[in-house]
Amino acid sequence: MLRTTLYRSAVLLLALVVGTGCLSTTTLASESDEDIVRPADNHPETARLIARLLAHQHFRQQSIDDALSEQVLDAYLDALDPDRYYFTQSDIEEFRVHRSDLDNMLMDGDLDLAYHIYGRLKQRATERAEFAHQVIDNGIDFDTDQTLELNRREQDWVADEDALDRLWRQRIKNDALTMLLGEDDEEQTMDLLRSRYENVAKNMQRSEAEDIFEAYMGAWARSFDPHTNYLSPRNSEEFDIQMQLSLEGIGAMLRTRRDFTEIIELVPGGPAERSGELSPGDRIIGVAEGDEEMVDVVGWRLSDVVDRIRGPKESEVRLRILPGGDSDSAPRTVTLERNEIALEEQAAQKEVKEIERDDGVQRVGVITIPAFYTDFAAAQAGEDDYRSTTRDVRRHIDALKADGIDGLIIDLRGNSGGSLQEAVDMTGLFLPGGPVVQIRRSDGDTEVMRDPDEATHYDGPLAIMVDRQSASASEIFAGAMQDYGRGIVLGERTFGKGTVQTMVDLDRFSNDPSVDTGRLKMTIAKFYRITGSSTQKRGVEPDISLPSAMDSDEIGERAADNPLPWDEIDPVDYTRIEELSRAISLLGSRHDERVKDHSAYNALLDELDQIRQAREQTEVSLNRAQREQERAQRNEARLAKANEHRQIQGLEPLDSVDELEREDDPDTLLDVSAEIMADFYLLRNEPEVAQRWGFNLND
C-alpha cells in the first residue's frame, strides 16, 4: 500500500522536476563539552525510518550494508568539505576507521560519529578563520609566482596542519585577487575577507542538531541517487518558500554549495531570466536592497540569504555575482526588480523565419517552449479557457498554418521539464494517437501513458531543437517524436533525467504528532521510451548535432554522483509514421557543407571554443600582474570574437565584455536549424529538388 501511495503521489505531483556495530564517541578524539551538539530526541527513530524507506521504497532497491556505508562516509565528508580546505589526512584516517560501521549504527539510531565529524569541521573552521586573520594582518604578497588549482574535489586531503596553512595562504590570496580584479579597493577587500572567513566559522558554530542530521541523512539519501534527499523541517518550509519566491520574487531557485549561494534554476519569464545577466551556476556573493550598501553573504545560511533577497513586489534588489564556469571572472553587480511572474511570461511563443533559396522563400515557423505548464487553479475552477502548453501550442500552430509556414520547429532548449501530462498531451498534437511514454516502478509494474486523441493537429515537416538543459518532460516529447519518425531532433544530447520523484512527509509515520520530522524526496520510478530504452543518463541523442559550450561530463545526469543506470525494458506496440534515416543523412550532409562557408556559424564555433577553454582552465596564477594581464588578454579576445559575430549579423559592436552579459546574442543555431527545416520541406514537397540532390522519396 505504501509503495502504491508513493507512486501515485509522484504522478500527481508531476515530479519531473530535478546492533552490532554500535559505537560511542568515547572511542573518538574528544571535543570540549560546550562545542558538542547532540542529536535531538526524535533523530534516532527518524534515521531508522529514512533507512527503511530508502531500502524498501527507493527504485534502486539497494541494501544498506558495509559497501554502502563506506560510500556514505565519503559522500558525507565531500558534502562537508568538498574542496578539501578544512580536514587533514589524519582527520580522514580517524573517521575512516569506522567506515564499515555506519550501516549498523544507522539501523540502531546511533548518530554519534556523524555529529563528531561535524564537530571537527566546526573546530577546523574556527582555526582557519583565525589563521586567515593573521595572514591578512601580516600583508599579502601578490608578486610571487604561485598557482592554485581551483577544482580541488579530486585532490588528496592535505597531510597535516602545516600543509593546510600553505593551502590557505594560496586560497586567501586568490580570493583577494578575484575581488581586486573587479576593481574593488584593496583595504576594503581585506576588511571584507576578514568578515567573510569569520562569517563562515560563525555560521558553522551556529549549526544545530537539525542541521547536522540533515547533512548526514542527505548523504545517505544521495547515495541512492542524486535526486533523492532529506529535508529538515526548517528546510522543508524553506523549500516551499523558495517555490513561492520563484513565482513572486526574482525567479531563481537557490542552493548552498561550497560556502556560496548558487543559482540552480531560473524560472522562465522571471526577473532573473529576463535580465539576461544570470545563469545556473552563478554564485551570489553579495546582496543589497536598492541603493543600500552591498552585504557580503559568502558563508551565510541559505535561509538568511533568501531573507535578504526577498522583498516587496516592484522593489529593487542588487546582487553581487561571481559567474559560474569561468575560473577567473571578476564579480559583477546585477540589478533586478522583484515581481510576480505572470503565466504569459512563461508561455510558449511563436515567430517565423524566412529562408531564401534559389527555388523561392521557405517560411519556417518556430514555437519556443520554456517549460511544460498548466494553470491548475483555473482548470480546477472549471474555466474553459485556462492556459496550458498544449492549448497555447495548438493556438500557435493554427496561426502559423494560416500564415503559410512550410515547416515547424519546436524549440525546447533550456526547457527543464514541468507537467508530465502536458508533455503527453502536446505529443498528441503531432500524432494520430498511440503510446507516448512508459513509467516503470521498481517492482516491475509498468504504466503506459497514451495520446487518447486520434486527431493530428499538425502533420507537416517538423524539427525539435534540444540542448544539454532540455530535461525530463522535454526528453519525453523529443524521444517520442524521434521514435515515431515524426520529426528530426536537432542540437545536442539532452540532460538525461529519466526518473520520477515523490515527496514523503515523514510526520505521517511519527508516533508524536507534536514533533516535525521533515520530508524525504525519493526516486520511485523511471521513464522509458516506447522503444523500451530509458532516457535516464543517456538522454535523447540528436539526429543532427549542433555545437555547444557545455561539457557533457560536467552538465547532465552523467555528471551527477550515483545516477541510476541506463537500461531498457520491453517496447510497446506502435507504428512509425515515417522512416527518416535517409532524409536525416542527406540533411546532415547538406548542413555540414553549408556551414563550411557560414560566417556567423564559424564565428560562433570560435566563440564557444573560447568559452570551453576558459572553463577548462582550473589553475590560476596568484601573481597579480600576470593575472591582470591574462584576464585582459582573455577579455580582449572574447570581445573581438563576439564583435566579429555581431558584425556578420549586422549589429553594432560592443565596447566591453561587460556589455556581453546584457546583450541578446544572435541565435545562429536557430538560423541554421531553420535552414535544415527548409531543406526538409523541399525534400518532402519538391520532387525535382529532391531528385537534383540525389534523393528518391520512393526508395
N, C-alpha and C positions, 0 to 999 in steps of 0.2 A: 504493500500500500504506500509506504514512504517513497519508494522508487517511482511509482506512478504519479504521485503527487508532485514530486520534484520535477519530473519530466513535463507534466502539464504546465507547471509554473513557468518553466523556461519558454515554452511556446507562447504562453500568454504574455510573458514579459518581453518577448521579441528580443531575446538576449544575444543578438548578433554583436552586439556592442564590442571588439577587445580583458613487579615482583622481585625478579631475581637480580636484576642489575641495579637495584636501588642504591643511591649514592648520596651522601651528605656533603655539604660544603666544608665540613671539618676535614675532608680529605684534600681540600684545595688550599692554596695560599690564602691567608686571612685578610679581611678588609676591616677598617675601623667601623664600629657599630653605627656611627652617625651616617656613614656612606651607604650602608646596606639597605636596599629596597627589597622587600619580600613579597611573594605572590599574595594576591587577595584571596579571601576565603573561598570564593567560588571558582578560582582559576584551575585547581586540580581537576574538578569534575568537568569543567568546560573543556579542558585539554583532552580528557578521555572521550568526551562527546565528539569533538572535532576529529579525533583519531578514528573513531568508529564510522563516522560519516565518510571520511576520506577512504577508508579501507573498503567499505561496502557499497557506497553510492557513487563514487567517482568513476568516470568512464574507464580510466586506466586499469581499474581492478588490481591495484598494486598492494602487495603485502607490506606491512610495517615491520621491517626486520633489520638486521645488523647492516646490510648493504645500504638500505635507505637511510639508516641512522647516520652513517658516515657522510652521505650526500647532504643530509640536512645540516650537519655541523658546518660543512664547507659553505653551504648557502647562507647560514646564519652569520658566519664570520664575514662573508662577502657583502652581506647587506649592511652590517655594522661598520665595516672599514673597507669599502670597495677599492680604494686607491692605495691601500697599504700605508697610510700615514700615521697610524696610531699603535697598532700591535707590533711587537717584535717577534722574531722567530722563536724565542724562548717562551713567549706567551702562547703562541700557537702550539708548540710541543706540549705544553702543560695541558691545554684544552683537549688536544687530540688523544691523550691517554684514555679518555672516556668516550672516544668517537663511536664505539660499538655498543654503548650502553644507553643511548638516547631513546631507542625504541622501548626498552623495558621501563625506563624512567617515565616516559610519556604515558604508557598504559597504567602506571602506578600513580600518575598525577604528581610525580616528582619533577619540579621545575628548577631546582636549586642551581644546577650547572648553568642554565640559561641566564639566570639572574646574576650569578657570579661573573660570567663573561661580560655582561653589560656593565657590571660594577667596575671591572678592569678598564673598560672603554672610557667610562667617566673619569677614572683616575688618570688615564693617559691624556685625555682631552684637557684636563686642568694643567697637567705638566707641560703640554705643548703650548697652551696659551701663555703660560709664564715664560717659557723659552722664547716664544715669538716676541714678547715684550722686550726681552733682553737684546735680541738681535736687532730690533728696530731702534732701541735706545742707543745701541753701540754704533749705529750707522750702517748702511748697506753700500757695498762697493759694486757698482754697475760696470766696471771696466775689465773684470776678469773674463777669461774665455771659458765659460762653463755652459753646459746644456742641461736641459731637463726633459725626460720622457714623460709626456702628459698622459699617455694611455698606460696606466700602471696596474690595471686589473690582472694582467697576465704576469706581472713581475713577482719575484720572490719577496717574501716578507724580509725586511732588513734584519741583520743578525742581532744587533744589540742597540742600546740607547745611544752610543756614540754614532753609529750609522744613521739612526733616526734623526739625530741632531743635524748631521750633514744633509740629509734629505730635506729637512725642514728649512734649513738656510736657503736651499735652492727653491723650495716652494714659495717662501716669503718673497724672495727676490722676483720670482715670476709673477706672483700676484701683484706686486708693486709695479712691475713693468707693464703689465696688462692695463692697469689703471692709468699709468703715466702716458702710455701710447694714446689713450683717449684724451690727452692734454689736460689731465687733472693736475692741480697744484701739488708739488711734492710734499710739502708739510701737511697739507690736508689729506693726502693719500696715506701718509704714515699714521696719522690720527685715526683714519678710517680703518686701516688694517688692524691696529690695536683693538679697536672696538669690535671688529669682525671676529677675530680669534677668541676674544673674551665672550662674545655672544654665543659662539659655538659651544664653548665649555659650559657656560651658564645654562644653555638650553638642555644640554645633556644632564647637568646636575638637577634640573627641574623634572627629569623623567620620572614618571610614577610607575607603579606596578602594572597599570593598564598598558602603558607604552611598551614596556619590556615584553609583556605577554603577547601583545600584538606582533612585535617584531619576530619573536620566536615562533609563534604559531603560523605567521606568514611564511617563514622559511619552510615549515612542514608542508603548508598548502602549495607553495610554488614548486616544491619538489615533485609534485604530481603533474603539474603543467603550468605554464606561465599565466594562464587566465584564471587560475584558482587562487583565492586569497582570503585571509581572515581580516575582518574589520572590527575594531574595538567599538564599544558603544559610542564613544565620542566621535570616532571617525565614520561610523555608520551615519550619525547625524550630519557630520561634515560632508559626507558623500551626497546626501540629499540636498544640502545647501549648495554644494558645487553644481548639482544638476540645475537648481534654480538660478544660480549665478550665471550658468552658461546661457540661460534664456533671458535673463533680465539684467545682466551686468556687462562684462566686456566680451563674453562669448568665448571663454577659454577654459579647458579642463587642465588642472594642475596636479603635480605630484612633487614630493620631496625626493631629491636624488643627489647624493654626494654634497650635502650641505646647501645645495641650491634648490630653488623652486623652479621646476622645469615645466614648460608647456608641453602637454602630450597630445592635445587635440584642439583645433579651432572649430567653433560651431559655424556652419555655413550661414552667411548673412549677418554675423555678429560684428560688433565694432572691431574686434581684433582681426578678424578675417578680412573685413572690408578695408582696413587700413593698408593692407598690402605690405606691412612692415614687420609682421610677426610670422613665425613658422614653428611647427612642432620641433622640439629640441632646443629652442631658445630658452635661456635661463634668465629669470627675473632676479636682479641683484639689488634693486632699489625701487622704492615706491614713494610717490609724493602726491598729495592732494592739491590739485590746482597749481597755484604758484608757490606753495609752501616748500620748505627745504626737503631735499631728497633724503630719505631714510634708508640706510643700508640694511638689507634683510637676509644676507647670507647667514646661514646657520639658524634661522628662525624656524619655529614650528610652522607647518603648512597652515594650520587654522589661524595663526597670528598674521601670516602674510595675506591670507584671504580676507581677513577683517580689514586690513589696510586697503586692499584693492576694492573691496565692496563699498558702495556709496549710493547716494540718491540718483535717481534717473536724471539724465541730461547733465550730470555734473562731470567735471574733468578730472582724470587721473593720469599722472605721468609715471611711466615705467622705465627703469634703467635696465637695459637688455644686454646680455652677453650672448652673441649669436652662437647657435649650435653649429656643429660641423667644422667650421674653420677653427683650427687650433690656435690661431694668433690674431683674432679680430679684437678691435678695441670696443669697449662698451659704447652704446648709443642710447639716446632717450627717445621714447615713443609716447606721444600724447594721444589719449583716447577719450571719447565721450561715452560714459556709461549709458546704456539704453536697452530697452526691451527689443527683442528680436522678433519682428513680425514674420509670420509664416511665409509671406510673399518674398522675403529676403532669402529664404532657404529654398524657394520653389524652383522647379525646372524652368529654364529659359531657352528661347529659340533664336536662331539667326539663319541667314542664307549666305553661302559662299558662292561666288561666280567664278568658274574656271574657263578661261578662254582656250579653245583648241582650234586646229585647222578645220575641224568638222563642225564648228559652232561653239556656242557657250553652254556649258553644263551648269545647272543650278543645284547646289548641294545643300540640303537642309541640315542644320545642326541643332540638337537638343542637348543642353548641358544639364546634368542632374547632380547636384551637390550631395544629396542624401535621399534615402528612401523614407518618405514621411507620410503621415496621415493626420488629419485633425481629429483625434479621437473624441475630444469633447463635443465637437459639432456632430460627428457621426452618431455618438450615443444619445445626443439630444434630438436625433431624428431629422436633422436638417438635410434637405435633398441636395443642396449644392456645396457640401463640405469639400474641403481641399484634400487632395492626396496626390502622390506621384503619378499613379496610373491615370487619374482623371485629368491632371494637367498635361501629361504627355499625349493623351488621346486628343485633347483640345489643340495642342500644338501641331500634332500630325495633320489634323483637319485643316488648320490654317496653312501649313506648308504645302499640302497637296493642292489646296486652292491657289497657292502661289506658283504652282507649276514646277515643283522640285523634281529632279531626275534621280536623286538618291538621298539617303538619310544617314547621318552619323549620330549615334548616341554616345555622348562624352561622359564617361564615368571616372575620369581622372580625379584623384583625390577623394573619391566617394568611399568612405569607410564603412558604409552599411546603413543599417536602420531597420525598418519594418520588413520582416520576412514575408508576410502576406503581400505587401506591396511589390516585392521583387517577383513573386509568383504571378500576381495579377498583371504586372506590366509585361512579363514574358508573354502572357496570353494575347497581348495586342498584336504580336507578330507571328502567332502560331494558330493553327486550326484545332486547338485543344490538344490534350496529351499530358504526360508526366513532365514535371519541371525539376524536382529535386527529391532526394531520399534523405530521411533523417533516421539514424540508427542509434539505439541505446546499447549499453554495454552487455545487456542480456541477449542481444541479437534481434530484438523486436525492431522492425523497420516500418516507418510510415512513408508513403509516397504522396507528396503534395502535387496536385494537378491543376492545370488550367481547365476550369469547367466550361468555358465558353468556346464553342467551336468556330465562332466568327473570327476572322483575321482583319484587323483594322488597317494594317499596312503590309503589303506584300512586295514592295519594290526593293531595289538594291539597298543593302543595309551593312553598316560597319559599326563596330563598338570600340571606342578608344578607352584604354585602361593604362594604369601605371602601377608603381610599387605600392601606392597607398590605396588602391582600389581593393576593398576587402569585403568579406562576408556576403551581404546581400548583393553587392556588385559582382562578386565572383559567381554567385548562383545564376544571375542573369546572363553574364558573359559566357559562362560554361554551357548553359542551355542553348544559347544561340549558336555556339560553336558545334555542339553535339548534334543538333538538328540540321546543320549545314544551312542555317537560316541567315547567318551574317558572318562577316570577316572581322576577326579581332586584331586590332592594331595597337602597338605600344610596347610595353614591357611586361614581364611576368608579374602577376598580381601578388598581393600580400601573403596569401596562403593561410587565412584564418578559416578553418573548416570545423569549428567546434561551437557547441551550444552551452551556455551557462545559465544557472539559476541562482537566485539569492535566497539562502536559507536563514530564516530568523531563528537563532538558537534559543531564544526565550521560549519557543514552543515546546522545548524539551526540558525546560528548567523546573525543578521542584519548588523553587522560591520565586513567585511572581514579582516580588519587590526588587529583585536583582536583574539588572540589564546585562546580558552576556554577549551582545554583539551579533554579527552576521557572518556567514560563510558563503562566499561566492564560489560556486563549484561547477566544473565541467561535467555534464551528464550525457552528452550525445555528440555525434559528428554528422556533418553534411557529406553526402555523396552525390555525384552527378548521375544522370540517368544511365550512363555507361557503366556505372559501378565504381568509377575512380573517385577518390576523395579529393576535395580541394585543399585539405589540410596539408600544410607545409610546402607543397609544390605550387599551389595557386593555379591560375589559368595561364597557359603559355600562349603568347600572341601568334597569330598566323603570319604576320609581317611585323618584324621588330623595328622599333623606333628608339633613338638614343635617350639616355638619361644620365643625370649626375649621381643618381642614387646607387649605392653599392648593395647588391643583393645579399651580401654577407653581413650587412650592418642594419638593413631595414627589412622587416618582414618576419614571418613566423620562424623561418630558419635561423634568424639571428638571436632568437629568444633562448633562454635556458629551459631545458626539459620539455620541448614541444612534443605533443603527441605525434606519432609517426604517420606518414602517408600509408594508406592501404587501399584495398578495393574489395567490393562485395559484388554480388550478382547484379547484372544490369537489369533494367526493366524493359518491357516491350515498348518500343517506339519506332516511328517511321521517319527516316531522314527526309527532309524536304528537298534538298538539293545536294549534289556531290560537288564540292567547291575546290578540291585539291588541285586540279589542273589550272583552274582560274587563279587560285592563290599563287601558284608557282609563276604564272605569267605576270600577274600584277606585281609580285615581288621583284621580278627581274626588271620590269619597266620602271619600278620605283628606284631600284639601285642605279639604273642607267641614268635616270632623270636627275637624281641628286648629285651626281658627279659634278655637274656644272651649275648646281643650285647654290648661288652665293649666300643667301640667308641661311640655308641649311648647313653649309660648311662653316659659316661664321658661328652658328650655334654649336656645332661639334667642338670647335676650338674653345668656346666659352665653357662648355660643360667639362672639357678636359682640364681646364684651369681649376674649376671648382673641385673636381676629383683629386687633383694634385694637392690642393690646399687641405682637403680632408685627410689625405694620406700622410701629410706632414705632421707627425705627432711629437717630434723632438724639436724643441725651440731653444734658441740662443738666449743666454742670460746676460749678454753684453748689450748694453743699452744702444750704443751707436750702431752695432750690427743689426740689432732687432729693428730699429727705426728704418735703417736702410733697406732691409729685406721687406718690411711692410710697405714702404714707399714704392719699391720696385714691383711688388705684387699688385698693389692697388693701381699703379700706372698701367700695367699690362692688362689687368682686368677691365679697367675703364676703356682702354684702347679697343679691346675686343668687343665690348658692349657697344661702343660708338660705331664700330665697323658694322655691327649687326643692325644698328638703328639707321645708319646711312642707307643700307640696302633696302630697308623698309620705308625710306623716305621720311624719317623722323629727325627732329633736331638733336644734335649731340648734347651729352650731359657734361657738366663741368667737374663733377667729383663723384667718387664712389658712393658717398652718402646718398646721392640722388638715385642711385640704382635701387635702393630699398624702397623708394617712394614712387617709382615709375612702373607702370604696367609694361612688362616685356612683350614684344610682338610674339604672337602664338604661331611660331613657324611650324610646330608639329601638327597643329590643326590644319594649317595651309597645305602641308604635304599629304595629310590624310584626305583632304578634300580632293587633291589630285588623284589619289588612288581610287577614291569613290567615283570620280569622273570616268576613269578608265573602266571601272567595274560596270558602270551604266552602259558604256559603249560596247563592252564585250557582250552584255546580255541583250542589248536592244538594236545594235547596228551590225548586222551580219557582214557587211562589206568591210567595216573597220576590223572586226574580229578576224576575218579572213586575211586581211593585209598584215595583221600581227601574227599570223600563223596559228590561229586558234579556231578550231571547228567545234561549234556548240553541239554537234550531233555525235562526236566521238565519245 
